[in-house]
Amino acid sequence: TSNFEKDNLYLETAFKDITKIWLDNLNQINKVNYLMIAEAPLWGQVKKYIYNPKTNNSQFFYRSDLGDILKKTIESKDEFIKVCNEIGFLIVDISPFPLNTKDTKINYGKNQDGSKKLTKKQYRELVSLTIPTFFDLKIKAIKPKQSKNIKAFFRYARVKNTFQDLISDVLIENETINSENDIGDISQNGGGIDKVKLKQILTSK
């Protein structure tokens, strides 16, 4: 609580910037065919975010992961975002808070740099409490552009295991999926994307 004002100032500013970037990007997509469910951007001082063309791709989603599947070379982050938009590939986060070990005193994954990792119970409660004002609103914004055969999947198996019921309820209510069984994941041991799983999703339409 002693750090709340400082952390909150960062979180409010980051939330506004990230939301604008995400909505601007959504406007570039004609039809959402693939919905990848992530956690939250790292953001921080460098504004690390999958939809920020000024930051590099990371293990979260390398350009080569997509390029190899589509059999094309993707030269830059700008081109990566453009290709994602062209095929109707959209990434949506489950939490509005870009927590990290350097900018906030709590975070999602590590006890590091004086920042403490949320417990699984705390993390689940945080997502549950913000669903009506964040994730549900994102899905409602997507709905007018939603393909009839949209494929939804988690980036990380650990996120799927913790939040699948909460996230599925929202997606079912918005007619994105029919049941919990419709959502898989594309993670693999070591943290990268399982390109076999992703290829199956991208070539199944």
Number of C-alpha atoms within 10 A of each C-alpha: 7 7 10 11 10 13 16 14 11 18 20 13 10 21 17 11 13 21 13 12 15 18 13 12 16 20 12 13 19 15 22 24 21 22 22 19 21 18 19 18 21 20 22 18 10 10 16 19 22 23 22 19 15 14 15 15 19 12 11 16 14 17 21 17 18 21 15 13 15 14 9 10 13 20 11 14 19 15 14 23 20 18 17 16 20 14 15 21 21 22 19 17 17 22 20 23 24 25 25 23 20 15 20 22 21 20 22 21 15 14 14 14 12 12 19 17 19 16 12 12 9 12 16 15 11 16 20 16 11 15 18 12 10 15 21 19 13 18 19 16 13 22 16 11 16 22 16 12 13 17 22 22 20 25 26 21 17 12 16 20 11 14 17 17 13 16 21 21 16 19 22 14 13 16 15 23 20 14 13 15 9 13 20 19 22 20 19 14 8 7 11 17 21 15 17 10 14 19 16 12 17 16 9 9 10
